[in-house]
Amino acid sequence: MNPNKALWEKGDFTRIAETMRESGEALVQRLGITKGLKVLDLGCGHGTTALPAAKLGADVLGVDIARNLVEAGASSGIGEATAFLLAERGKAGRSSIPS
C-alpha cells in the first residue's frame, strides 16, 4: 500500500479538517468561484475547499487517495454538482476523469 494513502486512512482526519473549513471557504471566496464554474480539487480530502465551492454552485470534482476522506466528502449531501473520486496509483488519466 502507498505509505501516504496509509497515513491519511489511519486516523479520523475529518475531525481535523473541520477546523480548516473557514480557510476553505475563504479560499473559494478569494478565487471568485461562481455558479457553473468547473472546479477540480486534487487532494480534496473530505472537501475543505470542494464543498464550499459546490455550495456556491460550482461543478466540483474532488479527487483524493484516502478512501475514508472521499467517502466523507461524497456523503456530504451537497448534490449532483459535486463528485468525489478515489485516486488509485497509476490509474489516473484523462480517460478516468468525467467530462
Secondary structure, DSSP 8 states (H G I E B T S, - for coil): --HHHHHHHHS-HHHHHHTTHHHHHHHHHHHT--TT-EEEEET-TTTTTHHHHHHTT-EEEEEES-HHHHHHHHTT---TTEEEEE--TTT-SGGGS--
